[in-house]
Amino acid sequence: MKRRATKEDVLLAVQNFIARNGIRAVRVDEVAQSVGISKRTLYELF
């Protein structure tokens, strides 16, 4: 069974995207995909 993504997982993914590409390059779709959740789920978490 796959574990459910947490807010901490999303925040870590965002931090990694920012570190690699800068804040202007962060996209919600990419963050959600990297964590393995839908964009809607990401919005529900936050």
N, CA, C and O atoms as a GROMACS GRO file, in nm:
protein
  184
    1MET      N    1   0.084  -0.118   0.000
    1MET     CA    2   0.000   0.000   0.000
    1MET      C    3   0.088   0.125   0.000
    1MET      O    4   0.183   0.135   0.079
    2LYS      N    5   0.058   0.218  -0.087
    2LYS     CA    6   0.135   0.341  -0.099
    2LYS      C    7   0.097   0.436   0.013
    2LYS      O    8  -0.021   0.454   0.043
    3ARG      N    9   0.197   0.497   0.074
    3ARG     CA   10   0.168   0.591   0.182
    3ARG      C   11   0.120   0.723   0.124
    3ARG      O   12   0.154   0.758   0.011
    4ARG      N   13   0.042   0.792   0.198
    4ARG     CA   14  -0.017   0.918   0.154
    4ARG      C   15   0.084   1.032   0.169
    4ARG      O   16   0.155   1.040   0.269
    5ALA      N   17   0.090   1.120   0.070
    5ALA     CA   18   0.179   1.235   0.077
    5ALA      C   19   0.133   1.330   0.186
    5ALA      O   20   0.013   1.348   0.208
    6THR      N   21   0.228   1.391   0.252
    6THR     CA   22   0.199   1.485   0.360
    6THR      C   23   0.239   1.626   0.319
    6THR      O   24   0.304   1.646   0.216
    7LYS      N   25   0.200   1.723   0.400
    7LYS     CA   26   0.242   1.861   0.375
    7LYS      C   27   0.393   1.871   0.374
    7LYS      O   28   0.450   1.946   0.295
    8GLU      N   29   0.458   1.796   0.461
    8GLU     CA   30   0.604   1.798   0.467
    8GLU      C   31   0.664   1.749   0.336
    8GLU      O   32   0.765   1.803   0.292
    9ASP      N   33   0.606   1.647   0.275
    9ASP     CA   34   0.654   1.597   0.146
    9ASP      C   35   0.644   1.706   0.039
    9ASP      O   36   0.736   1.724  -0.041
   10VAL      N   37   0.534   1.777   0.039
   10VAL     CA   38   0.513   1.884  -0.059
   10VAL      C   39   0.613   1.996  -0.035
   10VAL      O   40   0.673   2.046  -0.129
   11LEU      N   41   0.631   2.035   0.089
   11LEU     CA   42   0.724   2.143   0.119
   11LEU      C   43   0.867   2.106   0.081
   11LEU      O   44   0.942   2.191   0.031
   12LEU      N   45   0.905   1.983   0.104
   12LEU     CA   46   1.038   1.938   0.066
   12LEU      C   47   1.055   1.942  -0.086
   12LEU      O   48   1.160   1.982  -0.137
   13ALA      N   49   0.953   1.900  -0.158
   13ALA     CA   50   0.958   1.904  -0.305
   13ALA      C   51   0.972   2.048  -0.353
   13ALA      O   52   1.050   2.076  -0.444
   14VAL      N   53   0.896   2.139  -0.293
   14VAL     CA   54   0.904   2.280  -0.332
   14VAL      C   55   1.043   2.335  -0.303
   14VAL      O   56   1.100   2.407  -0.385
   15GLN      N   57   1.098   2.303  -0.188
   15GLN     CA   58   1.233   2.349  -0.155
   15GLN      C   59   1.334   2.300  -0.258
   15GLN      O   60   1.423   2.375  -0.298
   16ASN      N   61   1.320   2.176  -0.300
   16ASN     CA   62   1.412   2.120  -0.399
   16ASN      C   63   1.398   2.191  -0.533
   16ASN      O   64   1.499   2.222  -0.597
   17PHE      N   65   1.275   2.216  -0.576
   17PHE     CA   66   1.253   2.288  -0.702
   17PHE      C   67   1.313   2.429  -0.695
   17PHE      O   68   1.377   2.474  -0.790
   18ILE      N   69   1.293   2.498  -0.583
   18ILE     CA   70   1.346   2.633  -0.568
   18ILE      C   71   1.499   2.630  -0.571
   18ILE      O   72   1.561   2.714  -0.637
   19ALA      N   73   1.558   2.536  -0.502
   19ALA     CA   74   1.705   2.527  -0.497
   19ALA      C   75   1.764   2.501  -0.635
   19ALA      O   76   1.870   2.553  -0.668
   20ARG      N   77   1.695   2.420  -0.715
   20ARG     CA   78   1.748   2.385  -0.847
   20ARG      C   79   1.721   2.492  -0.952
   20ARG      O   80   1.808   2.521  -1.035
   21ASN      N   81   1.601   2.549  -0.950
   21ASN     CA   82   1.559   2.631  -1.064
   21ASN      C   83   1.521   2.775  -1.028
   21ASN      O   84   1.500   2.857  -1.117
   22GLY      N   85   1.512   2.806  -0.901
   22GLY     CA   86   1.467   2.938  -0.860
   22GLY      C   87   1.316   2.939  -0.840
   22GLY      O   88   1.245   2.855  -0.895
   23ILE      N   89   1.269   3.033  -0.761
   23ILE     CA   90   1.128   3.034  -0.721
   23ILE      C   91   1.034   3.060  -0.839
   23ILE      O   92   0.922   3.009  -0.841
   24ARG      N   93   1.079   3.136  -0.937
   24ARG     CA   94   0.992   3.168  -1.052
   24ARG      C   95   0.967   3.048  -1.142
   24ARG      O   96   0.874   3.049  -1.222
   25ALA      N   97   1.048   2.944  -1.129
   25ALA     CA   98   1.033   2.826  -1.214
   25ALA      C   99   0.946   2.718  -1.150
   25ALA      O  100   0.918   2.616  -1.214
   26VAL      N  101   0.904   2.737  -1.025
   26VAL     CA  102   0.824   2.636  -0.956
   26VAL      C  103   0.682   2.636  -1.013
   26VAL      O  104   0.618   2.741  -1.022
   27ARG      N  105   0.634   2.518  -1.051
   27ARG     CA  106   0.500   2.503  -1.107
   27ARG      C  107   0.421   2.402  -1.023
   27ARG      O  108   0.474   2.298  -0.984
   28VAL      N  109   0.297   2.434  -0.997
   28VAL     CA  110   0.211   2.349  -0.913
   28VAL      C  111   0.201   2.209  -0.973
   28VAL      O  112   0.209   2.110  -0.901
   29ASP      N  113   0.184   2.201  -1.104
   29ASP     CA  114   0.174   2.070  -1.169
   29ASP      C  115   0.298   1.984  -1.144
   29ASP      O  116   0.286   1.864  -1.115
   30GLU      N  117   0.415   2.044  -1.154
   30GLU     CA  118   0.539   1.970  -1.134
   30GLU      C  119   0.555   1.925  -0.989
   30GLU      O  120   0.599   1.814  -0.963
   31VAL      N  121   0.518   2.012  -0.896
   31VAL     CA  122   0.527   1.976  -0.754
   31VAL      C  123   0.435   1.859  -0.724
   31VAL      O  124   0.476   1.761  -0.662
   32ALA      N  125   0.311   1.868  -0.768
   32ALA     CA  126   0.214   1.761  -0.742
   32ALA      C  127   0.261   1.630  -0.803
   32ALA      O  128   0.254   1.525  -0.739
   33GLN      N  129   0.309   1.636  -0.926
   33GLN     CA  130   0.355   1.514  -0.993
   33GLN      C  131   0.476   1.453  -0.921
   33GLN      O  132   0.484   1.331  -0.907
   34SER      N  133   0.568   1.536  -0.875
   34SER     CA  134   0.687   1.483  -0.809
   34SER      C  135   0.655   1.415  -0.676
   34SER      O  136   0.726   1.325  -0.634
   35VAL      N  137   0.547   1.459  -0.612
   35VAL     CA  138   0.506   1.400  -0.484
   35VAL      C  139   0.412   1.281  -0.507
   35VAL      O  140   0.392   1.198  -0.418
   36GLY      N  141   0.354   1.274  -0.627
   36GLY     CA  142   0.266   1.163  -0.658
   36GLY      C  143   0.121   1.188  -0.621
   36GLY      O  144   0.047   1.095  -0.589
   37ILE      N  145   0.080   1.315  -0.626
   37ILE     CA  146  -0.058   1.350  -0.595
   37ILE      C  147  -0.113   1.435  -0.709
   37ILE      O  148  -0.039   1.483  -0.794
   38SER      N  149  -0.244   1.453  -0.708
   38SER     CA  150  -0.306   1.539  -0.809
   38SER      C  151  -0.294   1.685  -0.765
   38SER      O  152  -0.268   1.715  -0.649
   39LYS      N  153  -0.312   1.773  -0.861
   39LYS     CA  154  -0.309   1.916  -0.830
   39LYS      C  155  -0.419   1.951  -0.731
   39LYS      O  156  -0.400   2.033  -0.642
   40ARG      N  157  -0.533   1.889  -0.748
   40ARG     CA  158  -0.646   1.914  -0.657
   40ARG      C  159  -0.610   1.875  -0.513
   40ARG      O  160  -0.640   1.948  -0.418
   41THR      N  161  -0.545   1.760  -0.497
   41THR     CA  162  -0.504   1.715  -0.365
   41THR      C  163  -0.405   1.813  -0.303
   41THR      O  164  -0.412   1.840  -0.183
   42LEU      N  165  -0.314   1.864  -0.383
   42LEU     CA  166  -0.218   1.962  -0.333
   42LEU      C  167  -0.291   2.086  -0.281
   42LEU      O  168  -0.260   2.136  -0.173
   43TYR      N  169  -0.388   2.134  -0.357
   43TYR     CA  170  -0.465   2.249  -0.312
   43TYR      C  171  -0.544   2.218  -0.185
   43TYR      O  172  -0.560   2.304  -0.099
   44GLU      N  173  -0.594   2.096  -0.172
   44GLU     CA  174  -0.669   2.058  -0.051
   44GLU      C  175  -0.577   2.053   0.071
   44GLU      O  176  -0.619   2.085   0.182
   45LEU      N  177  -0.451   2.013   0.050
   45LEU     CA  178  -0.356   2.011   0.162
   45LEU      C  179  -0.325   2.151   0.212
   45LEU      O  180  -0.301   2.171   0.331
   46PHE      N  181  -0.326   2.246   0.122
   46PHE     CA  182  -0.292   2.383   0.157
   46PHE      C  183  -0.407   2.476   0.138
   46PHE      O  184  -0.395   2.595   0.163
   0.00000   0.00000   0.00000
